[in-house]
């Protein structure tokens, strides 16, 4: 039985949407940044932007792609749990929840790698994502913003 907690106006492509979660956590771990401030995740190609303290080197860019595909190959389970807003785990921030979000929040966990509130569609395990291919990146020095363009194959 599907529980509807909040209206959702998107029909995600589950492999790319699950990869979005992995990329967010990968960037947090590699660069100490926050989750993406701007994401457009689609079937054909996607882009996500992060505020960073430096422009990543080519080696760091390759490491993002390597780690993403390693996580996908690990076949991590994607699970859901429901908690109340007052009982969010310490590692989960309520900052980005909509003001009108219900008191019950659905958390999406990817193994022990990532957890965040989300009402979108996901694959059952990371091996169902496919392969992560980085299409390119852009660095905005003034904004200190790093955009990753990728597709799921």
Secondary structure, 3 states (H helix, E strand, C coil): CCCCCCCCCCCCCHHHHHHHHHHHHHHHHHHCCCCCCEEECCCCCEEEEEECCCCCCHHHHHHHHHHHHHHHHCCCEEEEEEEEHHHCCCCCCCCCCCCCCCCEEEEEEECCCEEEECCCCCCCEHHHCCCEEEEEEEEECCCCEEEEEEEEC
